[in-house]
Structures are given as structure tokens and as C-alpha cells.
Amino acid sequence: MSDLVVAALAASAAALWWGPRPSRLRPAGPGRSPMRLPTGPEPSSLQRARSLLRGRRTSAEAARAVLDVCDLLAAELTAGRPPGAALVLASGRWPPLAPVSEAFVLGGDVPTALRRVAATVPGAGDLRVVAAAWQVAHHSGHGLARALERVARGIRARRRTRRVVESELASARATARLVAVLPVAVLAMGSGAGGDPWAFLLTTPVGIGCLVAGGLLTALGLGWIELIAERAVPW
């Protein structure tokens, strides 16, 4: 097999690994515009990946909103605004907090409402700390504004730690993907040196078995690294 074919196969493998999903177009005739053909249902793995990315984005937005709510509540309370008015203002900035302001107006349990929002909105888990600070301040008589300021500082410290962990995991993920692509480069080098490893892998039973086993082990290794990364940085 020539070096050109090997290079084409390597480029195709890289495109399938990193590239976007191509769209299928009908060839355009004279005076006709290209028409998109139906591509059928997307693979479940691609759907899961997209759903995971959307969930991560939503969770990150909710986490930022919780921090903004803490800062806003602390600033409004420090300025002398009543807690109910501060909650109404915060719910205007972040609509998922509306049940909490309604609970305050109706004389309900605000910490319980905060914990309910934290349980139902992905990424809003830090509201449990806000609920604890609200409950302690209510029972002890200490200033709620000071407690919320400490909560905001704690959230920022955790976010800094999370960014450090994510940066360290990014290098591990990149190394794993590089190692996964190295066999293609080795096969290309073997073809350039005068050998024909592709014929062995694609035409002999032993070679096909090695190719399947290598692909399965590569996928298993990448999945294992992603699982470790997900557990190290929970969303």
C-alpha cells in the first residue's frame, strides 16, 4: 500500500475522531440549489455527548447565577434592604429563585425552599450552603449579610480549586488522545519503511483480531480516563 493511501487513511481517522459530523448534500444540477438529504437518527453515543455538553453548560450557568445571587443578597442586606425585598430582586435576576421569594412573602420556610431549588436545578447545589447560612443567621440572630459574604468567598475558593483540577486533567486527556492516535502513525511509518502492516491487519485472521482487540482496548482506556476525570470534577 502506498504512502498516499496510508496518509489518506490517517487523515480520515483524524477527521472521524475530531471533526464535526458531515452533512449529506444532494448534488446540485443546473439552476438548482443543494438540498440536504436526511441523515437518519444520530448515533446514541453522539446524542449522549451532546446532552452531556448541554448539561455541563446549564450547570455552569446555574453555578455562576448562585454566586451572583449570594453577592447580590449580601450587598442588598448590607445596604439595609429587608430580606424579602432582596429576595424579590434576586429572583428577578435569576427566575429559578422565585419560589424562595414567594415562600418568604407567604411566611414559609426559606431554607427549605432554597434546598428544594438546589435539588431541582442542576448546578445550583451551592444553594444548600446559602440555606444553611440563612437558617443559622435566623436562629442565632447574627447578621445574614456577613454570613452570605462568607458563603460567596467559600464558593469562589472552591471554583478556583476546580479550575486548577480541570487544567491538570486537560493535559491528561490530551495525552490519552495522543496515545490513542499513535498506532496510526506507527502503521504509516511501517508502510514507509517498506513493510505492509495494513495487509496483515486487514487480510489475515490474526491481524483482524489484533485490530479489533487494539480498538477495543483503546476505547476502554479513553473511557476509563474520562470516567476518572468526571469523578475528579463532579458537575
LUMLO-146108 format. One record per residue (C-alpha): residue in three letters; x, y, z. Coordinates in steps of 0.25 Angstrom, whole numbers. Example, Ala and Ser with C-alpha at 12.3 -4.5 7.8 and 13.67 -1.06 7.14 Angstrom:
2
REC, ALA, 49, -18, 31
REC, SER, 55, -4, 29
***
This chain:
235
REC, MET, 0, 0, 0
REC, SER, 6, 13, -4
REC, ASP, 9, 25, 5
REC, LEU, -2, 33, -1
REC, VAL, -13, 23, 3
REC, VAL, -7, 22, 17
REC, ALA, -7, 37, 19
REC, ALA, -22, 37, 14
REC, LEU, -26, 27, 24
REC, ALA, -19, 34, 35
REC, ALA, -25, 47, 31
REC, SER, -39, 40, 30
REC, ALA, -37, 34, 44
REC, ALA, -33, 48, 50
REC, ALA, -45, 54, 43
REC, LEU, -55, 44, 49
REC, TRP, -48, 46, 63
REC, TRP, -48, 61, 64
REC, GLY, -56, 66, 52
REC, PRO, -71, 70, 52
REC, ARG, -82, 61, 47
REC, PRO, -83, 64, 32
REC, SER, -96, 67, 25
REC, ARG, -100, 60, 13
REC, LEU, -104, 68, 1
REC, ARG, -111, 65, -12
REC, PRO, -102, 69, -24
REC, ALA, -107, 82, -30
REC, GLY, -112, 82, -44
REC, PRO, -113, 94, -54
REC, GLY, -122, 104, -47
REC, ARG, -124, 96, -34
REC, SER, -118, 99, -20
REC, PRO, -113, 88, -12
REC, MET, -123, 81, -4
REC, ARG, -120, 74, 10
REC, LEU, -123, 59, 10
REC, PRO, -128, 53, 23
REC, THR, -117, 47, 30
REC, GLY, -125, 38, 39
REC, PRO, -125, 37, 54
REC, GLU, -112, 41, 61
REC, PRO, -104, 30, 68
REC, SER, -107, 29, 82
REC, SER, -93, 32, 86
REC, LEU, -93, 45, 79
REC, GLN, -107, 49, 85
REC, ARG, -101, 45, 99
REC, ALA, -89, 54, 97
REC, ARG, -97, 66, 92
REC, SER, -107, 64, 104
REC, LEU, -95, 63, 114
REC, LEU, -89, 76, 108
REC, ARG, -103, 83, 109
REC, GLY, -104, 78, 123
REC, ARG, -90, 83, 127
REC, ARG, -93, 97, 121
REC, THR, -106, 98, 128
REC, SER, -100, 94, 141
REC, ALA, -88, 104, 140
REC, GLU, -98, 115, 137
REC, ALA, -106, 112, 149
REC, ALA, -94, 111, 158
REC, ARG, -90, 125, 153
REC, ALA, -104, 130, 156
REC, VAL, -104, 125, 170
REC, LEU, -91, 132, 173
REC, ASP, -97, 145, 167
REC, VAL, -109, 143, 176
REC, CYS, -100, 142, 188
REC, ASP, -93, 155, 185
REC, LEU, -106, 162, 182
REC, LEU, -113, 158, 194
REC, ALA, -101, 161, 203
REC, ALA, -100, 175, 196
REC, GLU, -114, 178, 198
REC, LEU, -115, 174, 212
REC, THR, -103, 181, 216
REC, ALA, -109, 194, 209
REC, GLY, -121, 192, 219
REC, ARG, -131, 186, 209
REC, PRO, -141, 176, 216
REC, PRO, -138, 161, 213
REC, GLY, -152, 160, 206
REC, ALA, -149, 171, 196
REC, ALA, -135, 166, 194
REC, LEU, -140, 152, 190
REC, VAL, -150, 158, 181
REC, LEU, -139, 166, 174
REC, ALA, -130, 153, 173
REC, SER, -142, 145, 167
REC, GLY, -143, 156, 157
REC, ARG, -129, 154, 153
REC, TRP, -130, 138, 154
REC, PRO, -144, 133, 151
REC, PRO, -142, 119, 158
REC, LEU, -141, 127, 171
REC, ALA, -156, 132, 170
REC, PRO, -161, 120, 179
REC, VAL, -152, 125, 190
REC, SER, -157, 139, 190
REC, GLU, -171, 134, 190
REC, ALA, -168, 125, 202
REC, PHE, -163, 138, 209
REC, VAL, -175, 146, 206
REC, LEU, -185, 135, 210
REC, GLY, -177, 133, 223
REC, GLY, -172, 119, 219
REC, ASP, -158, 113, 222
REC, VAL, -148, 120, 213
REC, PRO, -136, 110, 216
REC, THR, -145, 98, 211
REC, ALA, -149, 106, 199
REC, LEU, -135, 108, 196
REC, ARG, -131, 94, 198
REC, ARG, -143, 90, 188
REC, VAL, -137, 99, 177
REC, ALA, -123, 93, 180
REC, ALA, -129, 79, 178
REC, THR, -137, 82, 165
REC, VAL, -128, 92, 157
REC, PRO, -115, 85, 152
REC, GLY, -103, 93, 157
REC, ALA, -110, 100, 168
REC, GLY, -104, 91, 179
REC, ASP, -97, 103, 186
REC, LEU, -111, 108, 190
REC, ARG, -111, 97, 201
REC, VAL, -99, 105, 207
REC, VAL, -108, 118, 206
REC, ALA, -119, 111, 212
REC, ALA, -111, 107, 224
REC, ALA, -105, 121, 226
REC, TRP, -120, 127, 225
REC, GLN, -124, 117, 236
REC, VAL, -113, 119, 245
REC, ALA, -114, 134, 244
REC, HIS, -129, 133, 247
REC, HIS, -127, 125, 259
REC, SER, -115, 131, 265
REC, GLY, -118, 146, 261
REC, HIS, -105, 148, 254
REC, GLY, -104, 157, 242
REC, LEU, -109, 150, 230
REC, ALA, -101, 159, 221
REC, ARG, -88, 155, 227
REC, ALA, -92, 140, 226
REC, LEU, -95, 141, 211
REC, GLU, -82, 149, 209
REC, ARG, -74, 137, 215
REC, VAL, -82, 127, 207
REC, ALA, -79, 135, 194
REC, ARG, -64, 135, 198
REC, GLY, -65, 120, 200
REC, ILE, -71, 117, 186
REC, ARG, -61, 126, 180
REC, ALA, -50, 117, 187
REC, ARG, -56, 104, 182
REC, ARG, -57, 110, 168
REC, ARG, -42, 113, 168
REC, THR, -39, 99, 172
REC, ARG, -48, 93, 162
REC, ARG, -41, 101, 151
REC, VAL, -27, 96, 155
REC, VAL, -32, 82, 155
REC, GLU, -38, 84, 142
REC, SER, -26, 89, 136
REC, GLU, -18, 77, 141
REC, LEU, -28, 68, 135
REC, ALA, -28, 74, 122
REC, SER, -13, 70, 120
REC, ALA, -16, 56, 124
REC, ARG, -28, 56, 114
REC, ALA, -19, 61, 103
REC, THR, -8, 51, 106
REC, ALA, -18, 40, 105
REC, ARG, -24, 44, 92
REC, LEU, -10, 46, 86
REC, VAL, -6, 32, 91
REC, ALA, -19, 27, 84
REC, VAL, -15, 32, 71
REC, LEU, 0, 28, 71
REC, PRO, -3, 14, 65
REC, VAL, -8, 20, 52
REC, ALA, 5, 28, 52
REC, VAL, 13, 15, 55
REC, LEU, 6, 8, 43
REC, ALA, 9, 19, 34
REC, MET, 24, 19, 38
REC, GLY, 24, 4, 36
REC, SER, 18, 5, 22
REC, GLY, 28, 16, 18
REC, ALA, 39, 7, 23
REC, GLY, 36, -4, 12
REC, GLY, 26, -12, 20
REC, ASP, 12, -15, 18
REC, PRO, 5, -15, 32
REC, TRP, -9, -11, 27
REC, ALA, -9, -24, 19
REC, PHE, -6, -32, 31
REC, LEU, -17, -25, 39
REC, LEU, -28, -25, 29
REC, THR, -26, -38, 21
REC, THR, -21, -49, 32
REC, PRO, -29, -54, 43
REC, VAL, -19, -51, 53
REC, GLY, -17, -37, 48
REC, ILE, -32, -35, 49
REC, GLY, -32, -40, 63
REC, CYS, -21, -31, 67
REC, LEU, -28, -19, 60
REC, VAL, -41, -22, 68
REC, ALA, -34, -24, 81
REC, GLY, -26, -11, 79
REC, GLY, -38, -3, 76
REC, LEU, -46, -8, 88
REC, LEU, -34, -6, 98
REC, THR, -32, 8, 92
REC, ALA, -47, 11, 94
REC, LEU, -47, 5, 108
REC, GLY, -35, 13, 112
REC, LEU, -41, 26, 107
REC, GLY, -54, 23, 114
REC, TRP, -46, 20, 127
REC, ILE, -39, 33, 127
REC, GLU, -52, 41, 124
REC, LEU, -58, 34, 136
REC, ILE, -47, 37, 145
REC, ALA, -48, 52, 141
REC, GLU, -63, 52, 143
REC, ARG, -61, 47, 157
REC, ALA, -50, 56, 160
REC, VAL, -58, 69, 156
REC, PRO, -73, 66, 159
REC, TRP, -83, 74, 152
***
